[in-house]
């Protein structure tokens, strides 16, 4: 039996809803644009369903939104620019969909962003160096996309630890570029087209662990 996200609720309920968790329910259909009217919503978790279509621009109306988890669906299109209004986001997880386009540079404006997972999609272009401005970032997962170019060194300028996953990149990456990352807690770089001579310096990687 097909299951759908209810598109309308009583207005009084909409005003007070702060968390909407409908994951692992095999929901079908599209994400209702009307969710953008949930002005108090902080957490939206719809992962592991069968949702298709684009991520509604209307979600950008929810300026209280802190967590957006839409992994393991069949979503298409690009990351909507309206989400740039959701400056309180600290967790964005859109992995294992059919999303495309370039990774937006405006994500670098999210000071609270700690987790960004965009793996297993069809994003293309280069990794925006603006992500290095996300000083709270502790987990960055961009594996299995169509990204090109080098890994910006500014991604690792934050003072805390960061775990990164760049599996299956399409462009050459210098070995020394990876080894000179000062604040990496976990570095996963399988299936990259690595270039250069391996010169291991355990002192410079005292805080890193292999994937």
C-alpha positions as CSV (number, residue, x, y, z in Angstrom):
1,X,0.0,0.0,0.0
2,X,1.4,3.4,-1.0
3,X,2.0,5.9,1.8
4,X,2.1,9.6,1.4
5,X,3.1,12.6,3.5
6,X,0.0,14.3,4.7
7,X,-0.1,17.7,3.0
8,X,-2.3,19.6,5.3
9,X,-2.7,19.9,9.1
10,X,-4.9,22.1,11.2
11,X,-3.3,25.5,11.5
12,X,-3.0,25.3,15.2
13,X,-0.9,22.1,14.9
14,X,1.3,23.7,12.2
15,X,2.2,26.6,14.5
16,X,3.6,24.3,17.2
17,X,5.3,21.5,15.4
18,X,9.1,21.5,16.0
19,X,10.1,18.0,14.9
20,X,8.9,15.9,12.0
21,X,10.4,12.4,11.8
22,X,8.9,10.2,9.2
23,X,12.0,8.1,8.3
24,X,12.0,4.4,7.3
25,X,8.3,4.4,6.4
26,X,8.5,3.7,2.6
27,X,6.7,6.9,1.9
28,X,6.1,7.7,-1.7
29,X,5.2,10.9,-3.6
30,X,6.9,14.2,-3.3
31,X,7.9,16.4,-0.4
32,X,4.9,18.8,0.1
33,X,5.8,22.5,-0.4
34,X,3.3,23.2,2.4
35,X,5.9,22.0,4.9
36,X,7.4,25.4,4.4
37,X,4.5,26.8,6.5
38,X,5.8,25.0,9.6
39,X,7.4,28.2,11.0
40,X,8.6,26.6,14.3
41,X,10.1,23.4,12.8
42,X,13.7,22.6,13.8
43,X,14.1,19.0,12.7
44,X,12.9,17.5,9.4
45,X,13.9,13.8,9.0
46,X,12.5,11.9,6.0
47,X,15.3,9.5,5.3
48,X,14.9,6.0,3.9
49,X,11.7,6.5,2.0
50,X,10.8,6.5,-1.7
51,X,10.2,10.2,-2.1
52,X,10.9,11.6,-5.6
53,X,10.9,15.0,-7.2
54,X,12.8,18.1,-6.2
55,X,13.5,19.5,-2.7
56,X,10.8,22.3,-2.3
57,X,12.1,25.8,-2.4
58,X,9.5,26.5,0.3
59,X,11.6,24.8,2.9
60,X,13.7,27.9,2.8
61,X,10.9,29.7,4.6
62,X,11.7,27.7,7.8
63,X,14.3,29.9,9.3
64,X,14.3,27.9,12.5
65,X,15.4,24.7,10.7
66,X,18.4,23.1,12.3
67,X,18.4,19.5,11.0
68,X,17.5,18.4,7.4
69,X,18.0,14.7,6.8
70,X,16.6,13.4,3.4
71,X,19.0,10.5,2.7
72,X,18.1,7.4,0.8
73,X,15.3,8.6,-1.3
74,X,14.9,9.3,-5.1
75,X,15.1,13.1,-5.0
76,X,16.2,14.9,-8.1
77,X,17.2,18.5,-9.1
78,X,19.6,20.7,-7.3
79,X,20.0,22.0,-3.7
80,X,17.4,24.8,-3.7
81,X,19.0,28.3,-3.2
82,X,16.2,29.2,-0.8
83,X,17.8,27.0,1.8
84,X,20.4,29.7,2.1
85,X,17.9,31.4,4.3
86,X,18.1,28.6,6.9
87,X,21.2,29.9,8.6
88,X,20.6,27.8,11.8
89,X,21.2,24.5,10.0
90,X,23.8,22.4,11.7
91,X,23.1,19.0,10.0
92,X,22.4,18.7,6.3
93,X,22.3,15.1,5.0
94,X,21.2,14.5,1.4
95,X,23.1,11.3,0.6
96,X,22.0,8.5,-1.8
97,X,19.6,10.5,-3.9
98,X,19.7,11.6,-7.6
99,X,20.7,15.2,-6.9
100,X,22.8,17.1,-9.4
101,X,24.3,20.6,-10.0
102,X,27.2,22.2,-8.2
103,X,27.6,22.2,-4.5
104,X,26.5,25.7,-3.4
105,X,29.1,28.1,-2.2
106,X,26.6,29.7,0.2
107,X,26.9,26.7,2.4
108,X,30.0,28.4,3.7
109,X,27.8,31.0,5.4
110,X,26.4,28.4,7.9
111,X,28.4,29.0,11.0
112,X,26.7,26.2,12.9
113,X,27.0,23.6,10.2
114,X,28.6,20.5,11.8
115,X,27.6,17.7,9.4
116,X,27.3,17.9,5.6
117,X,26.7,14.6,3.8
118,X,26.1,14.8,0.0
119,X,27.5,11.4,-1.0
120,X,26.1,9.1,-3.7
121,X,24.6,11.7,-5.9
122,X,25.6,13.4,-9.2
123,X,27.0,16.7,-8.0
124,X,29.6,18.1,-10.4
125,X,32.1,20.9,-10.6
126,X,34.7,21.7,-8.0
127,X,34.5,21.6,-4.2
128,X,33.7,25.2,-3.1
129,X,36.5,26.6,-0.9
130,X,33.8,28.5,0.9
131,X,33.1,25.4,2.9
132,X,36.3,26.2,4.8
133,X,34.3,29.0,6.5
134,X,32.1,26.5,8.2
135,X,34.1,26.6,11.5
136,X,31.8,24.1,13.2
137,X,32.2,21.4,10.5
138,X,33.3,18.0,11.9
139,X,32.0,15.7,9.2
140,X,32.2,16.3,5.4
141,X,31.1,13.4,3.1
142,X,31.2,14.1,-0.7
143,X,32.1,10.6,-2.0
144,X,30.7,9.1,-5.2
145,X,29.8,12.2,-7.1
146,X,31.2,13.7,-10.3
147,X,33.4,16.3,-8.6
148,X,36.5,17.6,-10.3
149,X,39.5,19.7,-9.4
150,X,41.6,19.7,-6.3
151,X,40.6,19.5,-2.7
152,X,40.8,23.1,-1.3
153,X,43.3,23.3,1.6
154,X,41.1,25.9,3.3
155,X,38.6,23.2,4.1
156,X,40.9,22.3,7.0
157,X,41.6,25.7,8.5
158,X,39.1,25.3,11.4
159,X,40.6,24.8,14.8
160,X,38.7,21.7,15.7
161,X,38.9,18.2,14.2
162,X,37.2,17.2,11.0
163,X,36.4,13.9,9.4
164,X,36.4,13.9,5.6
165,X,35.4,11.4,2.9
166,X,36.4,12.0,-0.7
167,X,36.0,8.5,-2.1
168,X,35.8,8.0,-5.8
169,X,37.0,11.4,-7.0
170,X,37.6,11.9,-10.7
171,X,40.6,14.3,-10.5
172,X,44.2,13.8,-9.5
173,X,45.0,14.6,-5.9
174,X,48.5,15.1,-4.7
175,X,49.6,12.8,-1.9
176,X,51.4,15.6,0.0
177,X,48.2,17.7,-0.2
178,X,46.4,15.0,1.8
179,X,49.3,14.6,4.3
180,X,49.5,18.3,5.1
181,X,46.0,18.5,6.5
182,X,46.6,19.7,10.1
183,X,43.2,19.1,11.8
184,X,42.0,15.9,10.4
185,X,40.5,13.3,12.7
186,X,39.6,10.8,10.0
187,X,40.7,10.9,6.3
188,X,39.1,8.5,3.8
189,X,40.5,8.9,0.3
190,X,39.9,5.6,-1.3
191,X,39.7,5.4,-5.1
192,X,41.1,8.8,-5.7
193,X,43.6,9.3,-8.6
194,X,46.5,10.0,-6.2
195,X,49.7,11.5,-7.6
196,X,53.1,12.0,-6.1
197,X,55.7,10.2,-3.9
198,X,54.5,8.8,-0.6
199,X,56.6,10.4,2.1
200,X,55.0,9.5,5.5
201,X,55.6,12.0,8.3
202,X,53.8,10.6,11.4
203,X,54.5,13.8,13.3
204,X,52.5,16.0,10.9
205,X,49.6,13.6,11.1
206,X,49.5,13.0,14.8
207,X,45.7,13.6,15.0
208,X,44.7,11.6,11.9
209,X,43.4,8.1,11.5
210,X,43.1,6.1,8.3
211,X,39.7,5.1,6.8
